[in-house]
């Protein structure tokens, strides 16, 4: 693995790449089941997080799901 940059919510984050979305989220302290993710403009189902590879320069939009009533 090499160090690379992923753009998450407009912020450049240095991380080891390639890695999966699931691993990236965990490195950021996020629970994969508590977020919605868009990868390079495509919505990604949570069931795909473990299989979707990130590489240098990829863009993520990550939204945390908040439950309440």
HTML snippet that shows the backbone in 3Dmol.js (N, CA, C, O; Angstrom):
<script src="https://3Dmol.org/build/3Dmol-min.js"></script>
<div id="view" style="width:600px;height:400px;position:relative"></div>
<script>
const pdb = `
ATOM      1  N   UNK A   1       0.836  -1.190   0.000  1.00  0.00           N
ATOM      2  CA  UNK A   1       0.000   0.000   0.000  1.00  0.00           C
ATOM      3  C   UNK A   1       0.873   1.242   0.000  1.00  0.00           C
ATOM      4  O   UNK A   1       1.983   1.241   0.532  1.00  0.00           O
ATOM      5  N   UNK A   2       0.366   2.272  -0.590  1.00  0.00           N
ATOM      6  CA  UNK A   2       1.045   3.560  -0.639  1.00  0.00           C
ATOM      7  C   UNK A   2       0.169   4.597   0.044  1.00  0.00           C
ATOM      8  O   UNK A   2      -1.044   4.421   0.156  1.00  0.00           O
ATOM      9  N   UNK A   3       0.787   5.675   0.498  1.00  0.00           N
ATOM     10  CA  UNK A   3       0.015   6.784   1.032  1.00  0.00           C
ATOM     11  C   UNK A   3      -0.578   7.549  -0.143  1.00  0.00           C
ATOM     12  O   UNK A   3       0.092   7.788  -1.148  1.00  0.00           O
ATOM     13  N   UNK A   4      -1.823   7.923  -0.005  1.00  0.00           N
ATOM     14  CA  UNK A   4      -2.495   8.669  -1.055  1.00  0.00           C
ATOM     15  C   UNK A   4      -3.478   9.638  -0.435  1.00  0.00           C
ATOM     16  O   UNK A   4      -3.643   9.683   0.784  1.00  0.00           O
ATOM     17  N   UNK A   5      -4.123  10.408  -1.282  1.00  0.00           N
ATOM     18  CA  UNK A   5      -5.086  11.396  -0.805  1.00  0.00           C
ATOM     19  C   UNK A   5      -6.470  11.052  -1.323  1.00  0.00           C
ATOM     20  O   UNK A   5      -6.665  10.823  -2.517  1.00  0.00           O
ATOM     21  N   UNK A   6      -7.429  11.019  -0.406  1.00  0.00           N
ATOM     22  CA  UNK A   6      -8.847  10.862  -0.724  1.00  0.00           C
ATOM     23  C   UNK A   6      -9.501  12.190  -0.361  1.00  0.00           C
ATOM     24  O   UNK A   6      -9.194  12.768   0.682  1.00  0.00           O
ATOM     25  N   UNK A   7     -10.393  12.673  -1.205  1.00  0.00           N
ATOM     26  CA  UNK A   7     -11.118  13.908  -0.906  1.00  0.00           C
ATOM     27  C   UNK A   7     -12.457  13.496  -0.292  1.00  0.00           C
ATOM     28  O   UNK A   7     -13.315  12.939  -0.975  1.00  0.00           O
ATOM     29  N   UNK A   8     -12.627  13.774   1.000  1.00  0.00           N
ATOM     30  CA  UNK A   8     -13.858  13.419   1.703  1.00  0.00           C
ATOM     31  C   UNK A   8     -14.548  14.693   2.165  1.00  0.00           C
ATOM     32  O   UNK A   8     -13.997  15.457   2.959  1.00  0.00           O
ATOM     33  N   UNK A   9     -15.763  14.918   1.660  1.00  0.00           N
ATOM     34  CA  UNK A   9     -16.531  16.123   1.990  1.00  0.00           C
ATOM     35  C   UNK A   9     -15.707  17.386   1.743  1.00  0.00           C
ATOM     36  O   UNK A   9     -15.758  18.342   2.517  1.00  0.00           O
ATOM     37  N   UNK A  10     -14.951  17.368   0.648  1.00  0.00           N
ATOM     38  CA  UNK A  10     -14.172  18.531   0.244  1.00  0.00           C
ATOM     39  C   UNK A  10     -12.834  18.692   0.947  1.00  0.00           C
ATOM     40  O   UNK A  10     -12.105  19.644   0.669  1.00  0.00           O
ATOM     41  N   UNK A  11     -12.497  17.782   1.851  1.00  0.00           N
ATOM     42  CA  UNK A  11     -11.249  17.858   2.613  1.00  0.00           C
ATOM     43  C   UNK A  11     -10.296  16.763   2.160  1.00  0.00           C
ATOM     44  O   UNK A  11     -10.690  15.602   2.053  1.00  0.00           O
ATOM     45  N   UNK A  12      -9.046  17.123   1.894  1.00  0.00           N
ATOM     46  CA  UNK A  12      -8.034  16.143   1.507  1.00  0.00           C
ATOM     47  C   UNK A  12      -7.583  15.372   2.739  1.00  0.00           C
ATOM     48  O   UNK A  12      -7.164  15.963   3.735  1.00  0.00           O
ATOM     49  N   UNK A  13      -7.673  14.045   2.663  1.00  0.00           N
ATOM     50  CA  UNK A  13      -7.274  13.183   3.766  1.00  0.00           C
ATOM     51  C   UNK A  13      -6.225  12.211   3.262  1.00  0.00           C
ATOM     52  O   UNK A  13      -6.462  11.468   2.310  1.00  0.00           O
ATOM     53  N   UNK A  14      -5.047  12.216   3.914  1.00  0.00           N
ATOM     54  CA  UNK A  14      -3.983  11.264   3.569  1.00  0.00           C
ATOM     55  C   UNK A  14      -4.288   9.938   4.228  1.00  0.00           C
ATOM     56  O   UNK A  14      -4.605   9.887   5.416  1.00  0.00           O
ATOM     57  N   UNK A  15      -4.195   8.862   3.461  1.00  0.00           N
ATOM     58  CA  UNK A  15      -4.466   7.530   3.978  1.00  0.00           C
ATOM     59  C   UNK A  15      -3.752   6.504   3.119  1.00  0.00           C
ATOM     60  O   UNK A  15      -3.284   6.820   2.025  1.00  0.00           O
ATOM     61  N   UNK A  16      -3.668   5.286   3.607  1.00  0.00           N
ATOM     62  CA  UNK A  16      -3.073   4.204   2.816  1.00  0.00           C
ATOM     63  C   UNK A  16      -4.076   3.773   1.754  1.00  0.00           C
ATOM     64  O   UNK A  16      -5.228   3.472   2.064  1.00  0.00           O
ATOM     65  N   UNK A  17      -3.634   3.746   0.504  1.00  0.00           N
ATOM     66  CA  UNK A  17      -4.486   3.297  -0.603  1.00  0.00           C
ATOM     67  C   UNK A  17      -3.737   2.241  -1.403  1.00  0.00           C
ATOM     68  O   UNK A  17      -2.506   2.256  -1.405  1.00  0.00           O
ATOM     69  N   UNK A  18      -4.415   1.336  -2.074  1.00  0.00           N
ATOM     70  CA  UNK A  18      -5.863   1.228  -2.098  1.00  0.00           C
ATOM     71  C   UNK A  18      -6.407   0.704  -0.779  1.00  0.00           C
ATOM     72  O   UNK A  18      -5.715   0.013  -0.031  1.00  0.00           O
ATOM     73  N   UNK A  19      -7.667   1.049  -0.510  1.00  0.00           N
ATOM     74  CA  UNK A  19      -8.386   0.508   0.632  1.00  0.00           C
ATOM     75  C   UNK A  19      -9.861   0.515   0.268  1.00  0.00           C
ATOM     76  O   UNK A  19     -10.264   1.153  -0.705  1.00  0.00           O
ATOM     77  N   UNK A  20     -10.656  -0.187   1.039  1.00  0.00           N
ATOM     78  CA  UNK A  20     -12.097  -0.206   0.771  1.00  0.00           C
ATOM     79  C   UNK A  20     -12.761   0.982   1.467  1.00  0.00           C
ATOM     80  O   UNK A  20     -12.183   1.596   2.364  1.00  0.00           O
ATOM     81  N   UNK A  21     -13.973   1.291   1.042  1.00  0.00           N
ATOM     82  CA  UNK A  21     -14.742   2.345   1.704  1.00  0.00           C
ATOM     83  C   UNK A  21     -14.922   1.977   3.176  1.00  0.00           C
ATOM     84  O   UNK A  21     -14.803   2.839   4.047  1.00  0.00           O
ATOM     85  N   UNK A  22     -15.204   0.721   3.457  1.00  0.00           N
ATOM     86  CA  UNK A  22     -15.404   0.284   4.836  1.00  0.00           C
ATOM     87  C   UNK A  22     -14.172   0.580   5.697  1.00  0.00           C
ATOM     88  O   UNK A  22     -14.298   1.129   6.791  1.00  0.00           O
ATOM     89  N   UNK A  23     -12.995   0.220   5.210  1.00  0.00           N
ATOM     90  CA  UNK A  23     -11.752   0.466   5.954  1.00  0.00           C
ATOM     91  C   UNK A  23     -11.527   1.969   6.120  1.00  0.00           C
ATOM     92  O   UNK A  23     -11.155   2.418   7.204  1.00  0.00           O
ATOM     93  N   UNK A  24     -11.744   2.739   5.077  1.00  0.00           N
ATOM     94  CA  UNK A  24     -11.565   4.194   5.161  1.00  0.00           C
ATOM     95  C   UNK A  24     -12.475   4.783   6.230  1.00  0.00           C
ATOM     96  O   UNK A  24     -12.028   5.592   7.044  1.00  0.00           O
ATOM     97  N   UNK A  25     -13.748   4.389   6.239  1.00  0.00           N
ATOM     98  CA  UNK A  25     -14.688   4.899   7.233  1.00  0.00           C
ATOM     99  C   UNK A  25     -14.223   4.560   8.643  1.00  0.00           C
ATOM    100  O   UNK A  25     -14.264   5.404   9.538  1.00  0.00           O
ATOM    101  N   UNK A  26     -13.781   3.316   8.836  1.00  0.00           N
ATOM    102  CA  UNK A  26     -13.310   2.903  10.155  1.00  0.00           C
ATOM    103  C   UNK A  26     -12.096   3.721  10.586  1.00  0.00           C
ATOM    104  O   UNK A  26     -11.987   4.094  11.754  1.00  0.00           O
ATOM    105  N   UNK A  27     -11.189   4.003   9.663  1.00  0.00           N
ATOM    106  CA  UNK A  27     -10.012   4.825   9.980  1.00  0.00           C
ATOM    107  C   UNK A  27     -10.412   6.238  10.404  1.00  0.00           C
ATOM    108  O   UNK A  27      -9.698   6.893  11.163  1.00  0.00           O
ATOM    109  N   UNK A  28     -11.556   6.698   9.909  1.00  0.00           N
ATOM    110  CA  UNK A  28     -12.041   8.034  10.255  1.00  0.00           C
ATOM    111  C   UNK A  28     -12.905   8.019  11.513  1.00  0.00           C
ATOM    112  O   UNK A  28     -13.423   9.056  11.926  1.00  0.00           O
ATOM    113  N   UNK A  29     -13.059   6.844  12.120  1.00  0.00           N
ATOM    114  CA  UNK A  29     -13.854   6.729  13.343  1.00  0.00           C
ATOM    115  C   UNK A  29     -15.346   6.702  13.095  1.00  0.00           C
ATOM    116  O   UNK A  29     -16.136   7.009  13.988  1.00  0.00           O
ATOM    117  N   UNK A  30     -15.737   6.333  11.872  1.00  0.00           N
ATOM    118  CA  UNK A  30     -17.158   6.273  11.516  1.00  0.00           C
ATOM    119  C   UNK A  30     -17.625   4.827  11.435  1.00  0.00           C
ATOM    120  O   UNK A  30     -16.900   3.956  10.955  1.00  0.00           O
ATOM    121  N   UNK A  31     -18.822   4.584  11.902  1.00  0.00           N
ATOM    122  CA  UNK A  31     -19.418   3.258  11.772  1.00  0.00           C
ATOM    123  C   UNK A  31     -20.047   3.158  10.387  1.00  0.00           C
ATOM    124  O   UNK A  31     -20.904   3.975  10.047  1.00  0.00           O
ATOM    125  N   UNK A  32     -19.644   2.177   9.579  1.00  0.00           N
ATOM    126  CA  UNK A  32     -20.184   2.066   8.223  1.00  0.00           C
ATOM    127  C   UNK A  32     -21.711   2.021   8.160  1.00  0.00           C
ATOM    128  O   UNK A  32     -22.297   2.502   7.191  1.00  0.00           O
ATOM    129  N   UNK A  33     -22.356   1.458   9.165  1.00  0.00           N
ATOM    130  CA  UNK A  33     -23.819   1.368   9.121  1.00  0.00           C
ATOM    131  C   UNK A  33     -24.515   2.677   9.495  1.00  0.00           C
ATOM    132  O   UNK A  33     -25.740   2.771   9.419  1.00  0.00           O
ATOM    133  N   UNK A  34     -23.732   3.698   9.902  1.00  0.00           N
ATOM    134  CA  UNK A  34     -24.342   4.956  10.337  1.00  0.00           C
ATOM    135  C   UNK A  34     -24.151   6.098   9.342  1.00  0.00           C
ATOM    136  O   UNK A  34     -24.408   7.258   9.665  1.00  0.00           O
ATOM    137  N   UNK A  35     -23.693   5.765   8.117  1.00  0.00           N
ATOM    138  CA  UNK A  35     -23.447   6.812   7.127  1.00  0.00           C
ATOM    139  C   UNK A  35     -24.014   6.437   5.758  1.00  0.00           C
ATOM    140  O   UNK A  35     -24.266   5.268   5.464  1.00  0.00           O
ATOM    141  N   UNK A  36     -24.205   7.462   4.939  1.00  0.00           N
ATOM    142  CA  UNK A  36     -24.553   7.312   3.528  1.00  0.00           C
ATOM    143  C   UNK A  36     -23.347   7.840   2.759  1.00  0.00           C
ATOM    144  O   UNK A  36     -22.803   8.893   3.095  1.00  0.00           O
ATOM    145  N   UNK A  37     -22.926   7.102   1.717  1.00  0.00           N
ATOM    146  CA  UNK A  37     -21.705   7.467   0.998  1.00  0.00           C
ATOM    147  C   UNK A  37     -21.961   7.596  -0.502  1.00  0.00           C
ATOM    148  O   UNK A  37     -22.667   6.792  -1.109  1.00  0.00           O
ATOM    149  N   UNK A  38     -21.359   8.639  -1.074  1.00  0.00           N
ATOM    150  CA  UNK A  38     -21.313   8.814  -2.524  1.00  0.00           C
ATOM    151  C   UNK A  38     -19.837   8.750  -2.910  1.00  0.00           C
ATOM    152  O   UNK A  38     -19.009   9.461  -2.339  1.00  0.00           O
ATOM    153  N   UNK A  39     -19.511   7.895  -3.882  1.00  0.00           N
ATOM    154  CA  UNK A  39     -18.125   7.681  -4.325  1.00  0.00           C
ATOM    155  C   UNK A  39     -18.004   8.159  -5.758  1.00  0.00           C
ATOM    156  O   UNK A  39     -18.609   7.581  -6.661  1.00  0.00           O
ATOM    157  N   UNK A  40     -17.234   9.200  -5.972  1.00  0.00           N
ATOM    158  CA  UNK A  40     -17.049   9.778  -7.313  1.00  0.00           C
ATOM    159  C   UNK A  40     -18.384  10.033  -8.007  1.00  0.00           C
ATOM    160  O   UNK A  40     -18.529   9.796  -9.206  1.00  0.00           O
ATOM    161  N   UNK A  41     -19.360  10.522  -7.232  1.00  0.00           N
ATOM    162  CA  UNK A  41     -20.658  10.887  -7.793  1.00  0.00           C
ATOM    163  C   UNK A  41     -21.690   9.787  -7.814  1.00  0.00           C
ATOM    164  O   UNK A  41     -22.842  10.038  -8.169  1.00  0.00           O
ATOM    165  N   UNK A  42     -21.319   8.574  -7.447  1.00  0.00           N
ATOM    166  CA  UNK A  42     -22.254   7.450  -7.443  1.00  0.00           C
ATOM    167  C   UNK A  42     -22.627   7.066  -6.021  1.00  0.00           C
ATOM    168  O   UNK A  42     -21.751   6.890  -5.174  1.00  0.00           O
ATOM    169  N   UNK A  43     -23.931   6.934  -5.749  1.00  0.00           N
ATOM    170  CA  UNK A  43     -24.375   6.462  -4.439  1.00  0.00           C
ATOM    171  C   UNK A  43     -23.912   5.024  -4.265  1.00  0.00           C
ATOM    172  O   UNK A  43     -23.971   4.232  -5.206  1.00  0.00           O
ATOM    173  N   UNK A  44     -23.449   4.682  -3.065  1.00  0.00           N
ATOM    174  CA  UNK A  44     -22.940   3.347  -2.786  1.00  0.00           C
ATOM    175  C   UNK A  44     -23.796   2.718  -1.687  1.00  0.00           C
ATOM    176  O   UNK A  44     -23.961   3.300  -0.615  1.00  0.00           O
ATOM    177  N   UNK A  45     -24.333   1.542  -1.952  1.00  0.00           N
ATOM    178  CA  UNK A  45     -25.108   0.818  -0.949  1.00  0.00           C
ATOM    179  C   UNK A  45     -24.173   0.329   0.147  1.00  0.00           C
ATOM    180  O   UNK A  45     -23.045  -0.070  -0.142  1.00  0.00           O
ATOM    181  N   UNK A  46     -24.619   0.351   1.402  1.00  0.00           N
ATOM    182  CA  UNK A  46     -23.770  -0.129   2.502  1.00  0.00           C
ATOM    183  C   UNK A  46     -23.241  -1.548   2.274  1.00  0.00           C
ATOM    184  O   UNK A  46     -22.149  -1.882   2.735  1.00  0.00           O
ATOM    185  N   UNK A  47     -23.991  -2.366   1.581  1.00  0.00           N
ATOM    186  CA  UNK A  47     -23.542  -3.738   1.311  1.00  0.00           C
ATOM    187  C   UNK A  47     -22.324  -3.773   0.387  1.00  0.00           C
ATOM    188  O   UNK A  47     -21.656  -4.802   0.284  1.00  0.00           O
ATOM    189  N   UNK A  48     -22.027  -2.642  -0.292  1.00  0.00           N
ATOM    190  CA  UNK A  48     -20.887  -2.563  -1.204  1.00  0.00           C
ATOM    191  C   UNK A  48     -19.639  -1.960  -0.559  1.00  0.00           C
ATOM    192  O   UNK A  48     -18.573  -1.971  -1.173  1.00  0.00           O
ATOM    193  N   UNK A  49     -19.746  -1.433   0.670  1.00  0.00           N
ATOM    194  CA  UNK A  49     -18.615  -0.741   1.309  1.00  0.00           C
ATOM    195  C   UNK A  49     -17.383  -1.632   1.403  1.00  0.00           C
ATOM    196  O   UNK A  49     -16.266  -1.162   1.185  1.00  0.00           O
ATOM    197  N   UNK A  50     -17.567  -2.908   1.724  1.00  0.00           N
ATOM    198  CA  UNK A  50     -16.428  -3.808   1.925  1.00  0.00           C
ATOM    199  C   UNK A  50     -15.749  -4.193   0.613  1.00  0.00           C
ATOM    200  O   UNK A  50     -14.604  -4.645   0.621  1.00  0.00           O
ATOM    201  N   UNK A  51     -16.441  -4.020  -0.515  1.00  0.00           N
ATOM    202  CA  UNK A  51     -15.888  -4.426  -1.794  1.00  0.00           C
ATOM    203  C   UNK A  51     -15.472  -3.286  -2.702  1.00  0.00           C
ATOM    204  O   UNK A  51     -14.778  -3.512  -3.693  1.00  0.00           O
ATOM    205  N   UNK A  52     -15.876  -2.075  -2.388  1.00  0.00           N
ATOM    206  CA  UNK A  52     -15.583  -0.915  -3.245  1.00  0.00           C
ATOM    207  C   UNK A  52     -14.222  -0.349  -2.874  1.00  0.00           C
ATOM    208  O   UNK A  52     -14.017   0.112  -1.751  1.00  0.00           O
ATOM    209  N   UNK A  53     -13.289  -0.386  -3.827  1.00  0.00           N
ATOM    210  CA  UNK A  53     -11.920   0.074  -3.607  1.00  0.00           C
ATOM    211  C   UNK A  53     -11.785   1.575  -3.857  1.00  0.00           C
ATOM    212  O   UNK A  53     -12.344   2.114  -4.811  1.00  0.00           O
ATOM    213  N   UNK A  54     -11.036   2.230  -2.984  1.00  0.00           N
ATOM    214  CA  UNK A  54     -10.684   3.632  -3.162  1.00  0.00           C
ATOM    215  C   UNK A  54      -9.249   3.721  -3.650  1.00  0.00           C
ATOM    216  O   UNK A  54      -8.394   2.923  -3.267  1.00  0.00           O
ATOM    217  N   UNK A  55      -9.003   4.701  -4.497  1.00  0.00           N
ATOM    218  CA  UNK A  55      -7.637   4.923  -4.975  1.00  0.00           C
ATOM    219  C   UNK A  55      -7.325   6.411  -4.891  1.00  0.00           C
ATOM    220  O   UNK A  55      -8.212   7.232  -4.659  1.00  0.00           O
ATOM    221  N   UNK A  56      -6.072   6.740  -5.080  1.00  0.00           N
ATOM    222  CA  UNK A  56      -5.587   8.119  -5.030  1.00  0.00           C
ATOM    223  C   UNK A  56      -6.509   9.056  -5.812  1.00  0.00           C
ATOM    224  O   UNK A  56      -6.835   8.796  -6.970  1.00  0.00           O
ATOM    225  N   UNK A  57      -6.926  10.150  -5.164  1.00  0.00           N
ATOM    226  CA  UNK A  57      -7.719  11.179  -5.836  1.00  0.00           C
ATOM    227  C   UNK A  57      -9.217  10.941  -5.851  1.00  0.00           C
ATOM    228  O   UNK A  57      -9.967  11.804  -6.307  1.00  0.00           O
ATOM    229  N   UNK A  58      -9.679   9.787  -5.362  1.00  0.00           N
ATOM    230  CA  UNK A  58     -11.124   9.542  -5.331  1.00  0.00           C
ATOM    231  C   UNK A  58     -11.809  10.557  -4.427  1.00  0.00           C
ATOM    232  O   UNK A  58     -11.213  11.105  -3.499  1.00  0.00           O
ATOM    233  N   UNK A  59     -13.095  10.789  -4.736  1.00  0.00           N
ATOM    234  CA  UNK A  59     -13.887  11.744  -3.966  1.00  0.00           C
ATOM    235  C   UNK A  59     -15.031  11.024  -3.275  1.00  0.00           C
ATOM    236  O   UNK A  59     -15.731  10.211  -3.879  1.00  0.00           O
ATOM    237  N   UNK A  60     -15.209  11.339  -1.996  1.00  0.00           N
ATOM    238  CA  UNK A  60     -16.313  10.787  -1.221  1.00  0.00           C
ATOM    239  C   UNK A  60     -17.129  11.927  -0.634  1.00  0.00           C
ATOM    240  O   UNK A  60     -16.587  12.948  -0.211  1.00  0.00           O
ATOM    241  N   UNK A  61     -18.421  11.735  -0.618  1.00  0.00           N
ATOM    242  CA  UNK A  61     -19.315  12.589   0.167  1.00  0.00           C
ATOM    243  C   UNK A  61     -19.906  11.642   1.207  1.00  0.00           C
ATOM    244  O   UNK A  61     -20.504  10.622   0.865  1.00  0.00           O
ATOM    245  N   UNK A  62     -19.734  11.988   2.465  1.00  0.00           N
ATOM    246  CA  UNK A  62     -20.168  11.132   3.563  1.00  0.00           C
ATOM    247  C   UNK A  62     -21.150  11.918   4.425  1.00  0.00           C
ATOM    248  O   UNK A  62     -20.838  13.005   4.909  1.00  0.00           O
ATOM    249  N   UNK A  63     -22.339  11.352   4.608  1.00  0.00           N
ATOM    250  CA  UNK A  63     -23.370  11.991   5.425  1.00  0.00           C
ATOM    251  C   UNK A  63     -23.702  11.038   6.564  1.00  0.00           C
ATOM    252  O   UNK A  63     -24.013   9.868   6.340  1.00  0.00           O
ATOM    253  N   UNK A  64     -23.633  11.553   7.786  1.00  0.00           N
ATOM    254  CA  UNK A  64     -23.970  10.744   8.954  1.00  0.00           C
ATOM    255  C   UNK A  64     -25.476  10.718   9.134  1.00  0.00           C
ATOM    256  O   UNK A  64     -26.142  11.752   9.076  1.00  0.00           O
ATOM    257  N   UNK A  65     -26.002   9.525   9.351  1.00  0.00           N
ATOM    258  CA  UNK A  65     -27.441   9.344   9.572  1.00  0.00           C
ATOM    259  C   UNK A  65     -27.717   9.641  11.047  1.00  0.00           C
ATOM    260  O   UNK A  65     -27.064   9.100  11.938  1.00  0.00           O
ATOM    261  N   UNK A  66     -28.684  10.498  11.278  1.00  0.00           N
ATOM    262  CA  UNK A  66     -29.062  10.837  12.651  1.00  0.00           C
ATOM    263  C   UNK A  66     -30.505  10.405  12.860  1.00  0.00           C
ATOM    264  O   UNK A  66     -31.404  10.842  12.142  1.00  0.00           O
ATOM    265  N   UNK A  67     -30.719   9.546  13.847  1.00  0.00           N
ATOM    266  CA  UNK A  67     -32.072   9.088  14.170  1.00  0.00           C
ATOM    267  C   UNK A  67     -32.608   9.939  15.313  1.00  0.00           C
ATOM    268  O   UNK A  67     -31.861  10.372  16.190  1.00  0.00           O
ATOM    269  N   UNK A  68     -33.872  10.160  15.287  1.00  0.00           N
ATOM    270  CA  UNK A  68     -34.477  10.937  16.360  1.00  0.00           C
ATOM    271  C   UNK A  68     -35.963  11.070  16.126  1.00  0.00           C
ATOM    272  O   UNK A  68     -36.499  10.601  15.122  1.00  0.00           O
ATOM    273  N   UNK A  69     -36.595  11.695  17.039  1.00  0.00           N
ATOM    274  CA  UNK A  69     -38.037  11.816  16.875  1.00  0.00           C
ATOM    275  C   UNK A  69     -38.609  12.969  17.616  1.00  0.00           C
ATOM    276  O   UNK A  69     -39.818  13.195  17.570  1.00  0.00           O
TER     277      UNK A  69
END
`;
const viewer = $3Dmol.createViewer("view");
viewer.addModel(pdb, "pdb");
viewer.setStyle({}, {cartoon: {color: "spectrum"}});
viewer.zoomTo();
viewer.render();
</script>
